């Protein structure tokens, strides 16, 4: 992660939010250092297994493709030809590059556990949820990434996009 030290900051700590794969990659490295296990093992033991996410896993063996029946993603190569990128393995970038494969059912199990307070201790849950944008006052009003009482989160990799919608916290 030496290269990341030379990158300019997006702001002062706590000033604003910006997504960074580097942050997640570093967190994955910390998990591995503290536990002595690879991240895939820890995710399964501490998250996927206990939540019953039976079709969710972290791909770790390039060029391991997605297990079982699934849609294939396509991405243009340098000549503009669409190529099947099923075997594209984002795990090369560590924990932050989107290497987890899941299903809609399993993602729902994760979000259900999160919103019901079953995933984190209350003080950690508040650290995350207190930063969610407030729900808009009028239907259709978009403010702070929240519209019609819902916010979107997601990610993408060559040939695929994942989006999850969740309720925003209410105005106080």
Beta strands, then each sheet from edge to edge (+ up, - down):
strand 1: 57-58
strand 2: 74-76
strand 3: 82-84
strand 4: 100-101
strand 5: 146-147
strand 6: 150-157
strand 7: 160-167
sheet 1: 1+ 4-
sheet 2: 2+ 3-
sheet 3: 5+ 6- 7+
end
